[in-house]
Amino acid sequence: MNQNEEIAIFIKKRQTKSLIQIGEPAVLPLIESLKILKVRRVRFVIHVLGEISNSMADEPLIGYLTHKNKHIRRDAATALGKIGDSKAVEPLIECLQNRDKYLMHNSIVSLGKIGNILAVEPLIECLQMKDKYIRRYAAFALGEIGDSRAVAPLISCWQNRDRKLHSNAAEALSKIGDLIAIGPLLMCLSANRKSISEPVKGPLERLFKIRDLGALIFSLTDPRDFVRNSAIIALGEKKDMRAVEYLLRFLKDKSDHVRSAATIA
């Protein structure tokens, strides 16, 4: 039995692991099989092509973004994200205009995985859409791409009452790493509603770690325990002896957490 015959049997029996183990030699036979298989097996083959992640599958998968079967369209969008080739960016952007919200969801996630900056503006527009999942996925994807054009639109997400959107936007801002986001996030930290203040804590800690020494020392005067604590941790990680005299002052801070952070730093 030659390899193509073996691949045909694996496709027929839907043996995903065996096909993935074969890898690149299985790609062309898998692509050829798409022409003759029924919907269920086409979906299986698309999934396997995504898992193998070889760019030879890009063109046929892009063609399936407009297939009459909605499940095949959605699967193709997901597979293209796993492959990660920039050729898929514009076709996936076009999918953002589709009425099928699940195709949009998958396309947004895939655009984030591919990470091409061409997707930034279309994803920013998605932050304004009615579907909450589209907004959430768009915020996450913008963080994966990491372009600073998304900072202001992500900050504006706090005008929405969706806590998960707040969390995704805060994480995205920390990944982008633009220090301009610290001020607005600190304002969110002061909000009375936990749905606004809680999601920003982790991202703020990460942004504090890339602040310069002077800005961190200034943050030590903040009345909020969390801000002082984050600044102390960040100063400790910088290992700059100029920070020692400032850190020593916080060994007697009123907050147990701040004292503990100062001791560790």
Secondary structure as GFF3:
##gff-version 3
##sequence-region A 1 265
A	DSSP	alpha_helix	3	12	.	.	.	ID=ss1
A	DSSP	alpha_helix	16	22	.	.	.	ID=ss2
A	DSSP	three_ten_helix	24	26	.	.	.	ID=ss3
A	DSSP	alpha_helix	27	33	.	.	.	ID=ss4
A	DSSP	alpha_helix	39	52	.	.	.	ID=ss5
A	DSSP	three_ten_helix	55	57	.	.	.	ID=ss6
A	DSSP	alpha_helix	58	63	.	.	.	ID=ss7
A	DSSP	three_ten_helix	64	66	.	.	.	ID=ss8
A	DSSP	alpha_helix	70	83	.	.	.	ID=ss9
A	DSSP	three_ten_helix	86	88	.	.	.	ID=ss10
A	DSSP	alpha_helix	89	95	.	.	.	ID=ss11
A	DSSP	alpha_helix	101	114	.	.	.	ID=ss12
A	DSSP	three_ten_helix	117	119	.	.	.	ID=ss13
A	DSSP	alpha_helix	120	126	.	.	.	ID=ss14
A	DSSP	alpha_helix	132	145	.	.	.	ID=ss15
A	DSSP	three_ten_helix	148	150	.	.	.	ID=ss16
A	DSSP	alpha_helix	151	155	.	.	.	ID=ss17
A	DSSP	three_ten_helix	156	159	.	.	.	ID=ss18
A	DSSP	alpha_helix	163	176	.	.	.	ID=ss19
A	DSSP	three_ten_helix	179	181	.	.	.	ID=ss20
A	DSSP	alpha_helix	182	189	.	.	.	ID=ss21
A	DSSP	alpha_helix	194	197	.	.	.	ID=ss22
A	DSSP	three_ten_helix	198	200	.	.	.	ID=ss23
A	DSSP	alpha_helix	201	208	.	.	.	ID=ss24
A	DSSP	alpha_helix	213	219	.	.	.	ID=ss25
A	DSSP	alpha_helix	225	238	.	.	.	ID=ss26
A	DSSP	three_ten_helix	241	243	.	.	.	ID=ss27
A	DSSP	alpha_helix	244	248	.	.	.	ID=ss28
A	DSSP	three_ten_helix	249	252	.	.	.	ID=ss29
A	DSSP	alpha_helix	256	264	.	.	.	ID=ss30
###
